[in-house]
C-alpha cells in the first residue's frame, strides 16, 4: 500500500464517521431514535472496519513486517 492510498483511506474513514453522525441526526428528527440508529449503522460499521484495517496496516508498517511503499 502506498502512503498516498493510506492517507486517502484515512480521510475516507473520517468522512464516513461524519456522514454517520449526520444521518443519525437528521433521521432522528424525522423518525424515532431506534430507526435512526438502524439507518446510520451500515455507515458506522463501514467506518469502524476501515479504521481497524488502517490500524492493523499501520502496526504492520511500524513493526517493519509490511512497510508502506
DSSP file (Angstrom, degrees, kcal/mol; ACC not computed):
  #  RESIDUE AA STRUCTURE BP1 BP2  ACC     N-H-->O    O-->H-N    N-H-->O    O-->H-N    TCO  KAPPA ALPHA  PHI   PSI    X-CA   Y-CA   Z-CA
    1    1 A X              0   0    0      0, 0.0    68,-2.4     0, 0.0     2,-0.2   0.000 360.0 360.0 360.0 140.1    0.0    0.0    0.0
    2    2 A X     >  -     0   0    0     66,-0.2     4,-2.3    67,-0.2     5,-0.2  -0.494 360.0-116.5 -87.7 159.5    1.3    3.5   -0.8
    3    3 A X  H  > S+     0   0    0      1,-0.2     4,-2.3     2,-0.2     5,-0.2   0.888 116.6  53.1 -59.6 -40.0    1.4    6.4    1.6
    4    4 A X  H  > S+     0   0    0      2,-0.2     4,-2.2     1,-0.2    -1,-0.2   0.905 109.1  47.7 -65.4 -41.9   -1.0    8.3   -0.6
    5    5 A X  H  > S+     0   0    0      2,-0.2     4,-2.4     1,-0.2    -1,-0.2   0.898 110.5  52.5 -64.8 -41.1   -3.5    5.4   -0.6
    6    6 A X  H  X S+     0   0    0     -4,-2.3     4,-1.8     1,-0.2    -2,-0.2   0.913 110.7  47.9 -61.4 -42.8   -3.2    5.1    3.2
    7    7 A X  H  X S+     0   0    0     -4,-2.3     4,-2.2     2,-0.2    -2,-0.2   0.897 110.3  50.9 -65.1 -41.4   -3.9    8.8    3.6
    8    8 A X  H  X S+     0   0    0     -4,-2.2     4,-2.3     1,-0.2    -2,-0.2   0.897 110.3  49.6 -64.2 -40.0   -6.9    8.7    1.2
    9    9 A X  H  X S+     0   0    0     -4,-2.4     4,-2.3     2,-0.2    -1,-0.2   0.859 109.0  52.8 -67.5 -34.3   -8.4    5.8    3.2
   10   10 A X  H  X S+     0   0    0     -4,-1.8     4,-2.1     2,-0.2    -2,-0.2   0.914 110.5  46.8 -66.1 -42.3   -7.9    7.7    6.5
   11   11 A X  H  X S+     0   0    0     -4,-2.2     4,-2.4     2,-0.2    -2,-0.2   0.894 111.6  52.2 -65.3 -39.2   -9.7   10.7    5.1
   12   12 A X  H  X S+     0   0    0     -4,-2.3     4,-2.4     2,-0.2    -2,-0.2   0.904 108.2  50.8 -62.9 -41.7  -12.5    8.4    3.8
   13   13 A X  H  X S+     0   0    0     -4,-2.3     4,-1.9     2,-0.2    -2,-0.2   0.913 111.2  48.1 -62.7 -42.6  -12.8    6.8    7.2
   14   14 A X  H  X S+     0   0    0     -4,-2.1     4,-2.1     1,-0.2    -2,-0.2   0.910 111.7  50.1 -63.6 -41.8  -13.1   10.2    8.9
   15   15 A X  H  X S+     0   0    0     -4,-2.4     4,-2.6     1,-0.2    -2,-0.2   0.888 108.3  52.9 -64.6 -38.8  -15.7   11.3    6.3
   16   16 A X  H  X S+     0   0    0     -4,-2.4     4,-2.2     2,-0.2    -1,-0.2   0.874 107.3  51.8 -65.3 -36.9  -17.8    8.1    6.9
   17   17 A X  H  X S+     0   0    0     -4,-1.9     4,-1.7     2,-0.2    -1,-0.2   0.932 111.8  46.8 -63.6 -44.7  -17.8    8.8   10.6
   18   18 A X  H  X S+     0   0    0     -4,-2.1     4,-2.2     1,-0.2    -2,-0.2   0.908 111.3  51.5 -63.0 -41.9  -19.1   12.3   10.0
   19   19 A X  H  X S+     0   0    0     -4,-2.6     4,-2.9     1,-0.2     5,-0.2   0.888 107.0  53.8 -63.0 -39.2  -21.7   11.0    7.5
   20   20 A X  H  X S+     0   0    0     -4,-2.2     4,-2.3     1,-0.2    -1,-0.2   0.894 109.4  47.9 -64.8 -37.9  -23.0    8.5   10.0
   21   21 A X  H  X S+     0   0    0     -4,-1.7     4,-2.5     2,-0.2    -1,-0.2   0.887 112.1  49.6 -68.1 -37.8  -23.5   11.3   12.6
   22   22 A X  H  X S+     0   0    0     -4,-2.2     4,-2.7     2,-0.2     5,-0.3   0.928 111.7  48.2 -65.5 -44.5  -25.3   13.4   10.0
   23   23 A X  H  X S+     0   0    0     -4,-2.9     4,-2.3     1,-0.2     5,-0.3   0.930 113.1  48.7 -59.9 -45.3  -27.5   10.5    9.1
   24   24 A X  H  X S+     0   0    0     -4,-2.3     4,-1.4    -5,-0.2    -2,-0.2   0.912 113.9  46.0 -62.2 -43.1  -28.3    9.8   12.7
   25   25 A X  H  X S+     0   0    0     -4,-2.5     4,-0.9     2,-0.2    -2,-0.2   0.930 116.2  42.1 -68.2 -46.5  -29.1   13.4   13.5
   26   26 A X  H  X S+     0   0    0     -4,-2.7     4,-0.7     1,-0.2     3,-0.4   0.908 116.8  46.2 -71.0 -41.1  -31.3   14.2   10.5
   27   27 A X  H  X S+     0   0    0     -4,-2.3     4,-3.3    -5,-0.3     3,-0.3   0.788 104.9  62.7 -73.1 -24.3  -33.2   10.9   10.6
   28   28 A X  H  < S+     0   0    0     -4,-1.4    -1,-0.2    -5,-0.3    -2,-0.2   0.832 100.9  53.0 -66.6 -30.1  -33.7   11.2   14.4
   29   29 A X  H  < S+     0   0    0     -4,-0.9    -1,-0.2    -3,-0.4    -2,-0.2   0.767 118.8  35.0 -73.3 -24.7  -35.7   14.4   13.7
   30   30 A X  H  < S+     0   0    0     -4,-0.7    -2,-0.2    -3,-0.3     2,-0.2   0.877 128.0  16.6 -96.5 -47.8  -38.0   12.6   11.3
   31   31 A X  S  < S-     0   0    0     -4,-3.3    -1,-0.0     1,-0.2     5,-0.0  -0.550  97.4 -68.9-117.2-177.4  -38.3    9.1   12.7
   32   32 A X     >  -     0   0    0     -2,-0.2     4,-2.1     1,-0.1    -1,-0.2  -0.138  45.1-106.0 -71.5 169.7  -37.6    7.6   16.1
   33   33 A X  H  > S+     0   0    0      1,-0.2     4,-2.3     2,-0.2     5,-0.2   0.881 117.5  53.0 -66.2 -39.2  -34.2    7.1   17.7
   34   34 A X  H  > S+     0   0    0      1,-0.2     4,-1.8     2,-0.2    -1,-0.2   0.913 110.9  46.3 -64.4 -42.1  -34.1    3.3   17.1
   35   35 A X  H  > S+     0   0    0      2,-0.2     4,-2.0     1,-0.2    -1,-0.2   0.887 110.9  53.6 -66.6 -38.5  -34.9    3.7   13.4
   36   36 A X  H  X S+     0   0    0     -4,-2.1     4,-1.9     1,-0.2    -2,-0.2   0.896 107.7  50.4 -63.4 -39.9  -32.3    6.4   13.1
   37   37 A X  H  X S+     0   0    0     -4,-2.3     4,-1.4     1,-0.2    -1,-0.2   0.896 109.1  52.0 -64.7 -38.7  -29.7    4.1   14.6
   38   38 A X  H  X S+     0   0    0     -4,-1.8     4,-0.5     1,-0.2    -2,-0.2   0.863 110.9  47.5 -65.1 -35.3  -30.7    1.4   12.2
   39   39 A X  H  < S+     0   0    0     -4,-2.0     4,-0.3     1,-0.2    -1,-0.2   0.828 116.3  43.1 -75.0 -31.1  -30.3    3.7    9.2
   40   40 A X  H  X S+     0   0    0     -4,-1.9     4,-2.0    -5,-0.2     3,-0.2   0.624  93.5  85.4 -87.5 -14.3  -26.9    5.0   10.4
   41   41 A X  H  X S+     0   0    0     -4,-1.4     4,-2.8     1,-0.2     5,-0.3   0.876  83.6  53.2 -60.8 -43.8  -25.5    1.6   11.4
   42   42 A X  H  X S+     0   0    0     -4,-0.5     4,-2.1     1,-0.2    -1,-0.2   0.909 112.0  45.8 -61.2 -39.7  -24.2    0.5    8.0
   43   43 A X  H  > S+     0   0    0     -4,-0.3     4,-2.2    -3,-0.2    -1,-0.2   0.894 113.7  49.6 -67.7 -39.3  -22.1    3.6    7.6
   44   44 A X  H  X S+     0   0    0     -4,-2.0     4,-2.5     2,-0.2    -2,-0.2   0.911 111.4  48.2 -65.9 -42.6  -20.8    3.4   11.1
   45   45 A X  H  X S+     0   0    0     -4,-2.8     4,-2.4     2,-0.2    -2,-0.2   0.882 111.0  50.9 -66.4 -38.0  -19.8   -0.2   10.7
   46   46 A X  H  X S+     0   0    0     -4,-2.1     4,-2.0    -5,-0.3    -2,-0.2   0.916 112.0  47.0 -64.2 -42.9  -18.1    0.5    7.4
   47   47 A X  H  X S+     0   0    0     -4,-2.2     4,-2.3     2,-0.2    -2,-0.2   0.910 112.6  49.8 -64.7 -42.6  -16.1    3.4    9.0
   48   48 A X  H  X S+     0   0    0     -4,-2.5     4,-2.2     1,-0.2    -2,-0.2   0.900 111.1  48.2 -65.1 -41.0  -15.2    1.2   12.0
   49   49 A X  H  X S+     0   0    0     -4,-2.4     4,-2.3     2,-0.2    -1,-0.2   0.876 111.5  50.5 -68.1 -35.6  -14.0   -1.6    9.9
   50   50 A X  H  X S+     0   0    0     -4,-2.0     4,-2.4     2,-0.2    -2,-0.2   0.893 110.0  50.0 -68.0 -38.9  -11.9    0.8    7.8
   51   51 A X  H  X S+     0   0    0     -4,-2.3     4,-2.2     2,-0.2    -2,-0.2   0.905 111.2  49.3 -64.4 -41.3  -10.4    2.3   10.9
   52   52 A X  H  X S+     0   0    0     -4,-2.2     4,-2.4     2,-0.2     5,-0.2   0.913 110.9  49.9 -63.8 -42.5   -9.5   -1.2   12.2
   53   53 A X  H  X S+     0   0    0     -4,-2.3     4,-2.5     1,-0.2    -2,-0.2   0.921 112.3  47.3 -61.6 -44.5   -7.9   -2.1    8.8
   54   54 A X  H  X S+     0   0    0     -4,-2.4     4,-2.3     2,-0.2    -1,-0.2   0.864 110.8  52.7 -66.7 -35.3   -5.9    1.1    8.8
   55   55 A X  H  X S+     0   0    0     -4,-2.2     4,-2.3     2,-0.2    -2,-0.2   0.936 111.8  44.4 -64.5 -47.0   -4.8    0.5   12.4
   56   56 A X  H  X S+     0   0    0     -4,-2.4     4,-2.3     1,-0.2    -2,-0.2   0.910 114.2  50.1 -64.7 -41.6   -3.6   -3.0   11.6
   57   57 A X  H  X S+     0   0    0     -4,-2.5     4,-2.0    -5,-0.2    -1,-0.2   0.880 110.4  50.4 -64.5 -37.7   -1.9   -1.8    8.5
   58   58 A X  H  X S+     0   0    0     -4,-2.3     4,-2.6     2,-0.2    -1,-0.2   0.888 109.4  50.7 -66.6 -39.5   -0.2    0.9   10.4
   59   59 A X  H  X S+     0   0    0     -4,-2.3     4,-2.3     2,-0.2     6,-0.2   0.904 110.3  49.8 -63.8 -40.8    1.0   -1.5   13.0
   60   60 A X  H  X>S+     0   0    0     -4,-2.3     6,-1.5     1,-0.2     5,-1.2   0.892 113.2  46.1 -65.4 -38.2    2.5   -3.8   10.3
   61   61 A X  H  <5S+     0   0    0     -4,-2.0     3,-0.3     2,-0.2    -2,-0.2   0.893 112.7  50.3 -69.7 -39.4    4.2   -0.8    8.7
   62   62 A X  H  <5S+     0   0    0     -4,-2.6    -2,-0.2     1,-0.2    -1,-0.2   0.878 111.1  48.2 -66.7 -37.9    5.5    0.4   12.1
   63   63 A X  H  <5S-     0   0    0     -4,-2.3    -1,-0.2    -5,-0.2    -2,-0.2   0.660 112.3-120.3 -78.0 -14.9    6.9   -3.0   13.0
   64   64 A X  T  <5S+     0   0    0     -4,-0.8     3,-0.4    -3,-0.3    -3,-0.2   0.479  82.5 114.5  91.9   2.0    8.6   -3.4    9.6
   65   65 A X  S   <S+     0   0    0     -5,-1.2     2,-0.3     1,-0.3    -4,-0.2   0.904  94.1  10.5 -73.1 -40.9    6.7   -6.5    8.5
   66   66 A X  S    S-     0   0    0     -6,-1.5    -1,-0.3    -9,-0.1    -2,-0.1  -0.716  85.0-161.2-136.6  83.4    4.9   -4.8    5.6
   67   67 A X        -     0   0    0     -3,-0.4     2,-0.2    -2,-0.3    -6,-0.1  -0.278  25.0-106.8 -67.6 152.7    6.3   -1.3    5.1
   68   68 A X              0   0    0      1,-0.1   -66,-0.2    -7,-0.1    -1,-0.1  -0.534 360.0 360.0 -73.6 144.0    4.4    1.3    3.1
   69   69 A X              0   0    0    -68,-2.4   -67,-0.2    -2,-0.2    -1,-0.1   0.452 360.0 360.0 -85.5 360.0    5.7    1.9   -0.3
